[in-house]
Amino acid sequence: MDGVLISSLGSVERSWTKWALMRGVDPEYACRIAHGVRAIETVAKLRPDLDSEAELKIIEDIEMEDNEGLTVLPGVLELLAALPPERWTVVTSATERLARVRMAAGGIPMPERLVTADQVTRGKPHPEPFLAGAALLGFAPGECVVFEDSSSGARAGRAAGCTVVATTFSHPIETLDAAHYLVNDLTGIRVETLPDSTGPDGTEMVLRFARLVR
């Protein structure tokens, strides 16, 4: 979601800075490790002496109150409009409550079902979230394409056996070595539906890229 569909980078960093100052943690370090992983795991790493569930609620409330500067990233609405609703979902390290608020604020269409931080026991870079996403869609992981922006997300998608396309919007290219392909953003991606007698509904989705970074 964040860094692929929308950018709430400012909100994320302001929120983690606020929480870090409340809890005596280095804000710069907190912001650096918070991206692309579940907040509950970040909290546990930064302050293992605190109740992670209680701290998760605090950071979630802080983030939900801050949507300033939230923007939809280039090419997102066009790509989602071209995809059949049953062929895509969101696999995010945000909680469901935060994900739905952020997507609504950005005007992003909501998939019927999504995989969020509170629905898995092990977050990215573990493959569990993307394995759950593939199962939700009814496809084998090898038939799925993951769009990610973070190192932990790209590693999770690769470990799950998916094809990984990483955007270079928010993280340095050298941290995205687990991705199969790199793109600047989602512009220039075209979706085609082709007949395929081996597919579950008799069709195959093909993605074509106008330009790749790698």
Backbone hydrogen bonds, N-H to C=O, Kabsch-Sander energy under -0.5 kcal/mol:
donor,donor_aa,acceptor,acceptor_aa,energy
3,G,6,I,-3.9
4,V,1,M,-1.6
5,L,1,M,-2.7
6,I,1,M,-1.8
7,S,71,T,-2.8
8,S,6,I,-0.5
12,V,8,S,-2.7
13,E,9,L,-2.5
14,R,10,G,-2.6
15,S,11,S,-2.7
16,W,12,V,-2.5
17,T,13,E,-2.0
18,K,14,R,-2.2
19,W,15,S,-2.5
20,A,16,W,-2.7
21,L,17,T,-2.3
22,M,18,K,-1.7
23,R,19,W,-1.6
24,G,21,L,-0.6
25,V,20,A,-2.9
30,A,26,D,-2.3
31,C,27,P,-2.6
32,R,28,E,-1.8
33,I,29,Y,-1.8
34,A,30,A,-1.1
35,H,31,C,-0.7
37,V,34,A,-1.2
39,A,93,S,-0.6
41,E,38,R,-0.6
42,T,38,R,-1.8
43,V,39,A,-2.9
44,A,40,I,-1.9
45,K,41,E,-1.6
46,L,42,T,-2.4
47,R,43,V,-3.2
50,L,47,R,-2.0
52,S,50,L,-0.8
55,E,51,D,-2.4
56,L,52,S,-2.4
57,K,53,E,-1.7
58,I,54,A,-1.5
59,I,55,E,-2.6
60,E,56,L,-2.5
61,D,57,K,-2.2
62,I,58,I,-2.1
63,E,59,I,-2.4
64,M,60,E,-2.4
65,E,61,D,-1.1
65,E,62,I,-0.5
66,D,63,E,-1.4
67,N,65,E,-0.6
70,L,67,N,-1.9
71,T,7,S,-1.7
73,L,5,L,-2.3
76,V,73,L,-1.6
79,L,75,G,-2.1
80,L,76,V,-2.7
81,A,77,L,-1.9
82,A,78,E,-1.1
82,A,79,L,-0.5
83,L,79,L,-0.8
83,L,80,L,-0.7
87,R,84,P,-2.4
88,W,85,P,-0.9
92,T,90,V,-0.5
92,T,115,V,-2.6
99,A,95,T,-2.8
100,R,96,E,-2.5
101,V,97,R,-1.6
102,R,98,L,-2.7
103,M,99,A,-2.6
104,A,100,R,-2.0
105,A,101,V,-2.2
106,G,102,R,-1.5
107,G,103,M,-0.6
107,G,104,A,-1.0
108,I,103,M,-2.7
115,V,90,V,-2.7
116,T,114,L,-0.6
117,A,94,A,-2.8
119,Q,116,T,-2.0
120,V,117,A,-0.8
126,H,123,G,-2.1
130,F,127,P,-0.6
131,L,127,P,-2.3
132,A,128,E,-2.4
133,G,129,P,-1.8
134,A,130,F,-2.4
135,A,131,L,-2.2
136,L,132,A,-2.3
137,L,133,G,-1.7
138,G,134,A,-1.2
139,F,134,A,-2.2
143,E,140,A,-2.2
144,C,141,P,-2.0
146,V,163,T,-3.3
148,E,146,V,-0.5
148,E,165,V,-2.2
154,A,150,S,-2.5
155,R,151,S,-2.4
156,A,152,S,-1.9
157,G,153,G,-2.5
158,R,154,A,-2.3
159,A,155,R,-2.5
160,A,156,A,-1.7
161,G,157,G,-0.6
161,G,158,R,-1.1
162,C,157,G,-2.2
163,T,144,C,-2.2
165,V,146,V,-3.3
165,V,163,T,-0.5
166,A,164,V,-0.5
166,A,181,Y,-2.6
167,T,148,E,-2.9
168,T,183,V,-1.8
175,T,172,P,-1.7
176,L,173,I,-2.0
179,A,176,L,-1.7
180,H,164,V,-1.6
181,Y,164,V,-2.0
183,V,166,A,-2.5
186,L,74,P,-1.2
189,I,186,L,-1.0
190,R,188,G,-0.6
190,R,208,R,-3.0
192,E,206,V,-2.6
194,L,192,E,-0.6
194,L,204,E,-3.2
196,D,202,G,-2.4
199,G,196,D,-1.5
202,G,199,G,-1.0
204,E,194,L,-3.2
206,V,192,E,-3.0
208,R,190,R,-2.8
210,A,188,G,-2.0
213,V,182,L,-2.9
214,R,182,L,-1.5
